[in-house]
Amino acid sequence: MLTDICRRAAAEFDDRAAYLTEAGWGITYAELDRAADEAAAGFSARGIGTGDAVALVMASTVDYVVVYLALARLGAVTAGLNPGLRAREITACLDVLDPALVVATADLLDAVDEDRFPVETLTRSEERRV
């Protein structure tokens, strides 16, 4: 359902801003739809699929939206972890979740035990566009 809504929005609103950052740049509905497709292909290549739990250790940014949409397209279950949690609290959440993958931004990677959990590290979009 979420994928259908995103695709309809991309068709209807195409080049209108879907998300604007505090830094002043944005992503259009069409770009968001394409980015979610590309991210979904990457996650699928990593073996992520229907029913897999994926933890998101990242702030609520455009990257979060893209990753969330990508995982929804694959039927994965996302668990967004508050980036304000301490490392031991994040570890406790991950212990319960037992995720197939943890997606974390580089600035929050220290909170994730990479020896215990498979991790995909993202460079935040804001950093790439500066």
Buried (B, 14 or more C-beta within 10 A) or exposed (E): EEBEEBBEBBEEBEEEEBBEEEEEBBBBBBBBBBBBBEBBEEBBEBEBEEEBBBBBBBBEBBBBBBBBBBBBBBEBBBBBBEBEBEEEEBBEBBEEBEBBBBBBBEBBBEBBBEEEBEBBBBEBBBEEEE
